Amino acid sequence: MYVNNVVISGNLTKDPEVRVLSDREKPVTVTNFTLANNEPKKDGKTAFVRVTAFGRTAEVVGEYLAKGQPVIVVGSLKQNSFENAEGQKVNYSYIQGDSVQMFPKNGNKSGSSKQQEPAADTANYVDENDIPF
């Protein structure tokens, strides 16, 4: 049996990038963002992790999250590759975020102007028909 579950927390390094894949039978919303995950030590290192979300989760992330917002992402580790301008194959890893839990910075609800509380179950729901693969 193989398990591919990832749980990570961190702050968004910039506003999420939202796009709609309309070249499919049913358009799908995709959101990409990067988390900065700090080790708890003073001299700890920071890991920058790419996250991609699809469907309703992607819509909620794009609508409610902004740079600096702390979140917890639950999903699975994925790998992809592309060919760069020099013709070299570049491999990279990312997390496919199935659930994105947002919370106010420092427990304070007066953060970003985009920050609002969505309906409780909308941030965790991804319709299987929305995933393009």
N, C-alpha and C positions, 0 to 999 in steps of 0.2 A: 504494500500500500504506500502511495506517495501523497504527501501533503504539501500544498503550496499556499500557505496563509501568511500574510504580512500584516503587522499592526505597527504603525509608526506615528509619532506626533512631531509637530514642528510648526514653524511660522512660515506663511507664504512669503516668498522672496520678491514677488511682484504680483500685480493683478492677474487673475486667470485669463487665459486666452480661449475664447469660445468661438466655435465655428459649427456650421451645419453641413453635414455630408448629404447633399441633395442629389448626387448621382446614383442613388440607390432607389429601389422600388418604394421604400418608405424612408423619408429623410431622418437622419440621426444626428442629435446634438453631441458634440465631442468637446470636452474642456481639458486643457493642459495647464498644469501649474507645477511649480517647484517648491519643495519644502526645505527649510534649513533646520536640521535636526542636531541640536547641541548635546554633547556629552555633559553629564551633570558636574564634572570637575571644573575648577577654575581654569585649568590649563587644558581642558578637553578640546577635542577637535570638533569641527562642524561638518556634517555630511549633507550634501545637497542632493535631494532625491526627486526625480521626475515622477509626476503622477498624471495619469490620464483617466478621465471618467466619461461614461456614456449615458445617454438617455436622460431621464429625469434627474439623476444625481448630477450630471453635467450642467443641466439647466439651473439647479439650485445653487451649485458652487459658483457659477457665473453671475448669478443674481445677488447672492448674499455675501460672498467673500471678497476680500481686498488684501493688498499688500500688508504684511505684518500680522494678519489674523492668525491666531493659533488654532490648529485643528488636529484631530486624530483621524487617520485614514486606515481603513481595513480593506484588504484586497489580496491580490496575488502578484507575484513577481513574474514579469514578462521580459522577453528579449526581442530586439529588432535590429535591423541593420539598414544602411543606405550607402550609396556610392557618393563620395564627396567630389568636389570640382576637379581634383587631381586624378580621379578615377580609382581611388582606394576605397575598399570596403570598410565602413566604420560600424562597429557593433556597439550597442548600448542596452542598458537595462532600465526598466521603469516599473512602477507599480500601477496595475489596473485597479483603480479605486472603486470598490463596490459600495462602500459606505464611507461618508465623510461627516464626522461629528464636529460641529463648530461650537466654540465657546468664547465668551468675552475675554479680552485681554485683562489679565490681573483680576479677574472676577468682576470687572467693571463693565456695565452695559453701555457706556458712553464712548464707544470706540469710533470706528469708521462710519462714515455716513451711509455706506452700503449695508452696514450690519443691522439686520433685523432678525427676528425669530420666525422661521418658517413653521408650517404645520409640523407636528412632531414626527410623522412618519415619512414626509416627503424627502428628507435628506438621505434616507436609507433605502429607498425604493428604486430598483432598476427593473424595468420590464424586460424580460428575456428577448422579446421581439425587437427591442431597440439596439441590441448589441449586433454590430455588423458582421460577426463571424461566428 
